[in-house]
Amino acid sequence: MASPPTMPRISVDRLQPGVFVSLAEIGWLNHPFLLSQFRINSEAQVHALREMGLAEVDWNPERSTVAPLPEAEVEEETDFGGLALAGMLDAKRARVARVQEQREMLARREREFEQEAATASEILRDVCARPQEAHNNAQAMVGRIVDTLLGSESIAIHLVNMKKKDHLRAATRTPPEEDFYRAHVGYGIKAVAGMKNLATGARNVIACHHEAWDGSGFPNHLAGEKIPKLARVVAIANRYDNLCNPFDLKQAKTPAEALGQMFRQEGKHFDPDFLQAFVKTLGVFPPGSFVQLDNGATGLVIEGKACDLMHPLIMLYDPDIPRAEAILLDLADADLKIEAVISPANLPLETVEYLAPRGRIDYYVESG
């Protein structure tokens, strides 16, 4: 990939609101601004740049909404730079503290989920030999997950797919392989047969999660409202995850592409009301989407907000900042917007690995 073009430099005295500047050479920790590349939006920011003692900065004419001040029009004025710089530093410290708290919360939830995923694997191993014990342990696990992950307002769930590769799960299957694959529904029902108090709804999820709204599914070709409600929900979530995280990762769809395919090409397979609610929940920019902001930065949508779909939480790519300390930016707090959704195939490998080190898409969904 070609290196980005060199930005021209400009005297700090010629700056005004609307000029897009870059402080990348200084480093994010060495200035008071939220981002290292931004469009100046106030005289206070101009004063702060002067107070930093900079003679010149890089600027981007294409991303600026106004031209710099001509040399002849620069006027002397009262220097409020010290106050502006101090105020911005305080604001940045407070913002960093909030981000750190959020990062620690997400890390805790991730560790808790991974622990429960390990517990789930143990439960699955015990299903056939000790079905009732496995059921009791599963109920306890689900209770912990609900209490821990959904127990407070605005908490996020970090859903991590812990499945190992299934050698039967290929992009294409021969007729005998397809028959064998479809038999897993029956094996699942047989495996839980010893769970005498398993809820009917849970049993129906196992039996019907491959049924389709138009009757084209299996094993019983149920259609419409004859399909149990929970099975209809699981069918949507299962298909979305398979599109984003297929066995062959080269075939992976971006979250936006997956939603588009399900809604426009596969809509007949799903309950239309549930599918519409699913799309609305994930939002305009679904969690897991790689995006480019209007300041040229690349990021990953971490969390959407039902109340403000256009301003999700973004993790920014910055090679000068360790990934463990990566900037989490709420677009509602910044004068920025998403310019485009990007396929990870069109990004440098180091960018993808920085933002999604698991090599798969993770989802953060705000609780309601």
FENBEL-V541379 format. One record per pair of residues at least 12 apart in sequence whose C-alpha atoms are under 8 Angstrom apart, sorted by the first residue. I is the first residue (numbers start at 1). GAP is how many residues later the second one is. If there is no record, write none. Layout:
I|GAP / I|GAP
This chain:
1|347 / 7|51 / 7|52 / 7|53 / 8|50 / 8|51 / 8|52 / 9|47 / 9|48 / 9|49 / 9|50 / 10|46 / 10|47 / 10|48 / 10|49 / 11|44 / 11|45 / 11|46 / 12|34 / 12|37 / 12|38 / 12|42 / 12|43 / 12|44 / 12|45 / 13|37 / 13|61 / 14|54 / 14|55 / 14|56 / 14|57 / 14|60 / 15|31 / 15|53 / 15|54 / 16|24 / 16|26 / 16|27 / 16|30 / 16|52 / 16|53 / 17|22 / 17|23 / 17|24 / 17|25 / 17|26 / 17|29 / 17|49 / 18|21 / 18|22 / 18|23 / 18|46 / 18|47 / 18|48 / 18|49 / 19|20 / 19|21 / 19|40 / 19|41 / 19|42 / 19|44 / 19|45 / 19|46 / 19|47 / 19|48 / 19|49 / 20|17 / 20|18 / 20|19 / 20|20 / 20|39 / 20|40 / 20|41 / 20|43 / 20|44 / 20|45 / 21|16 / 21|17 / 21|18 / 21|19 / 21|36 / 21|37 / 21|38 / 21|39 / 22|14 / 22|15 / 22|16 / 22|35 / 22|36 / 22|37 / 22|38 / 23|13 / 23|14 / 23|34 / 23|35 / 24|12 / 24|13 / 27|293 / 28|292 / 28|293 / 31|58 / 32|53 / 32|56 / 32|57 / 32|60 / 33|55 / 33|56 / 33|59 / 34|58 / 37|258 / 38|257 / 39|24 / 39|25 / 39|256 / 39|296 / 44|36 / 44|37 / 44|40 / 45|39 / 45|40 / 47|32 / 47|33 / 47|34 / 47|35 / 47|37 / 47|38 / 48|33 / 48|34 / 48|36 / 48|37 / 48|40 / 49|32 / 49|36 / 50|31 / 51|30 / 51|31 / 51|34 / 52|33 / 63|231 / 63|232 / 99|228 / 99|229 / 99|230 / 103|225 / 106|50 / 106|52 / 109|40 / 109|48 / 109|49 / 110|48 / 113|32 / 113|45 / 113|46 / 113|47 / 114|46 / 116|25 / 116|29 / 117|45 / 119|22 / 120|18 / 120|21 / 123|12 / 123|14 / 123|15 / 127|64 / 127|65 / 128|63 / 128|64 / 128|66 / 131|60 / 131|61 / 131|62 / 131|63 / 131|64 / 132|62 / 132|63 / 132|64 / 135|60 / 135|63 / 150|217 / 153|214 / 153|215 / 154|212 / 154|213 / 154|214 / 155|211 / 155|212 / 156|147 / 156|208 / 156|209 / 156|210 / 156|211 / 157|206 / 157|207 / 157|208 / 157|209 / 157|210 / 158|204 / 158|205 / 158|206 / 158|207 / 159|203 / 159|204 / 159|205 / 160|202 / 160|203 / 161|201 / 165|82 / 168|13 / 169|12 / 169|78 / 170|77 / 170|78 / 171|76 / 171|77 / 182|36 / 182|37 / 185|21 / 185|22 / 185|34 / 186|21 / 188|18 / 188|19 / 189|14 / 189|17 / 189|18 / 201|27 / 201|29 / 202|28 / 204|24 / 204|26 / 204|27 / 205|23 / 205|25 / 205|26 / 205|29 / 206|25 / 207|12 / 208|19 / 208|20 / 208|23 / 209|22 / 209|23 / 209|25 / 209|26 / 210|25 / 211|12 / 211|16 / 211|20 / 211|21 / 211|24 / 212|12 / 212|15 / 212|20 / 212|56 / 212|57 / 212|58 / 213|12 / 213|14 / 213|55 / 213|56 / 213|57 / 213|58 / 214|54 / 214|55 / 214|56 / 215|54 / 216|53 / 224|47 / 232|38 / 232|39 / 232|42 / 233|41 / 235|35 / 236|34 / 236|39 / 240|18 / 240|19 / 240|22 / 243|15 / 244|14 / 244|116 / 244|117 / 245|115 / 245|116 / 254|34 / 254|35 / 254|36 / 254|89 / 254|90 / 255|31 / 255|32 / 255|33 / 255|34 / 256|28 / 256|29 / 256|30 / 256|33 / 259|20 / 263|12 / 280|26 / 281|25 / 282|22 / 282|83 / 283|21 / 283|22 / 283|23 / 283|26 / 284|25 / 284|26 / 285|16 / 285|19 / 285|24 / 285|25 / 285|27 / 285|56 / 286|15 / 286|18 / 287|13 / 287|14 / 287|15 / 287|16 / 287|17 / 287|75 / 287|76 / 287|77 / 287|78 / 288|12 / 288|13 / 288|14 / 288|73 / 288|74 / 288|75 / 289|12 / 289|52 / 289|53 / 290|51 / 290|52 / 290|53 / 290|54 / 291|47 / 291|48 / 291|49 / 291|50 / 291|51 / 292|46 / 292|47 / 292|48 / 292|49 / 292|50 / 293|43 / 293|44 / 293|45 / 293|46 / 293|47 / 294|42 / 294|43 / 294|44 / 294|45 / 295|41 / 297|19 / 297|20 / 298|18 / 298|19 / 299|15 / 299|16 / 299|17 / 299|18 / 299|56 / 300|14 / 300|15 / 300|16 / 300|55 / 301|12 / 301|13 / 301|14 / 302|12 / 302|13 / 302|61 / 302|62 / 303|60 / 303|61 / 303|62 / 303|63 / 304|60 / 304|61 / 304|62 / 305|61 / 306|60 / 310|27 / 310|28 / 311|19 / 311|20 / 311|21 / 311|26 / 312|18 / 312|19 / 312|20 / 313|15 / 313|16 / 313|17 / 313|18 / 314|14 / 314|15 / 314|16 / 314|17 / 315|12 / 315|13 / 315|14 / 315|40 / 316|12 / 316|13 / 316|39 / 317|34 / 317|37 / 317|38 / 323|31 / 323|32
